[in-house]
């Protein structure tokens, strides 16, 4: 976009979805009587109310998926995908994007105030499950007047939400798009997240999760967690292309400072991250990913089998966090029940973060999949809203 091109401005909205008369009960126990959700919409819901596309975001994303906020230097995090004339064309689709339950960008999370105590929830916030995310998504969807989705779309953790949603409530959608995601983390994946959480919890300013009350913040631990995670989001080829072994300063002398350009980059990523993300949200959201394993349940696909719901599963060949093997596992599981699945691995040198980048074959594949005609689906599957599976 050039400076002369108009910028479509949007605002993040907030809505109260649960209250004392209809509380949110969590899968692993616990209840919230007040839940606020931040969301954005793009495009127009048509008269038939059948053109809605729900966007599920990744670990550190938020409701601002596309277009511009007033005064921002850059558009929403998936603006390469969503907008007029783009792969998810807002001239055609009514797009809903919301911030996750447990997040820190407008949706109720562990650093928000507990109405019962007047203090932040901290580690008393209920442990989260992927089903809890889906419950809140479905409630928002209905609150916006949408009974059925054309598609749910997500990358990374967002893809996990889409997969869970499609398996537990297949009548909610015609299509599911799962990008650079996983149905079960490997031990290495869990290890990366474990180190990140330990960095946060061992920070002297963590105070057993009560850092807000104490007037502190575990910024060092959160920055280190982000720095390490960011390494896993980029491929070796990507790092070499961008930084190689270039020094940060011409007069470099050996020592323990920021001597290399890649060190400066990671330091910057950590510093920026602590200004926009909450340490407790990082703990809670990464833990959900660790426990996600839908196909461990032998009945996991019973609800979706025979519905005609179509899947698009995509991976990137340089992604070593949730590589192609993760996507192929999803494909095999779905195909074992005869479900219609399209799969494509995309060549891209930038690792896991490729799903956020303007890669032509990737965006074209998503566009073509969404524009496929959908078949009428049995009304029996368009069941009423449920709280859990």
HUTA-V560722 format. One line per field, one symbol per residue. phi: phi as a letter, one per 30 degrees, with the letter a starting at -180 (. if undefined). burial: b if it has 24 or more other C-alpha atoms within 12 Angstrom, else e. A space follows every 50 residues. Layout:
phi: ???
burial: ???
//
This chain:
phi: .dddddcdcbbdcbbdcbaddbdcccecjjbbcbbcbcabbbibddddhb cdbccccdecdadddaibceiddbdedbddccleicecdddcccccbbdd eidbbjcebdcdddedciceehdddddcbeddedededddedddiccacd acbaciedddddddddddbdddbcbbccchbacaddededdedddddded ddddcdhhicddddibadddddddededdddddbddddddddbhcdddbd cebeacddccedddddddeddddddbbcddeddddddedecdadddddce cdddeididccbcbbbdcdcdbdeeddddeedddddciddbcbbccdadc iededccdceedddddeddddddcdecedddcdddcdbe
burial: eeeeeeeeebbbbbbbbbeeeeebbbeeeebbebbbbbbbbbbbbeeeeb bbbbbbbbbbbbbbbbbbeeeeeebbbbbbbbbbebbbbbebbbbbbbbb bbbbbbbbbbbbbeeeeeebbbbbbbbbbbbbbbbbbbbbbeebebbbbb bbbbbbbbbbbbbbbbbbbbbbbbbbbbbbbbbbbeeebeebbbbbbbbb bbbebbebbbbbeeeebbbbbbbbbbbbbbbbbbbeebbeeeeeeeeeee eeeeeeeeebbbbebbbebbeebbeebbbbbbbbbbbbbbbbbbbeeeeb bbbbbebbbbbbbbbbbbbbbbbbbbbbbbbebbeebebbbbbbbbebbb bbbbbbeeeeebbebbbebbeeeeeeeeeebeeebebbb
//
